[in-house]
Amino acid sequence: MSGAPSISPEALEAAFARVRPLILGHGGDIEVSDISAEGVVNIRLLGACKACPNMAMTYVGPIRSYLMDVDGVTDVRCEQVNVGPKALDRLARRLGARPIPAAASPVP
């Protein structure tokens, strides 16, 4: 697995510690469902977040932004977000969040 990014569990947990209070405050939670060898972190939203109409905004705003700040994380994806990458990128830019590459998709 030479050249694969190394993601510190402590750094990842610190990023979750920043975003989790926002999610818990709305009756939801977040968990990591998978981390690929390429550094792609797949997350799953739980509780009230599963049916929230603002799920895409929460994903591209605080969740993706905080997790992308972790060394070794190359992308953050959430299969529950059913919005195309162009729309997610527009939303991210409006929120002042990290842009979403046009070729990327929130679905693994």
Buried (B, 14 or more C-beta within 10 A) or exposed (E): EEEEBEBEEEBBEEBBEBBBEBBBEEEBBBEBEEBBEEBBBBBBBBBEBEEBEEBBBBBBBBBBBBBBEBEBBEBBBBBBBEBBBEEBBBBBEEBEBBEBEEEBBBBE
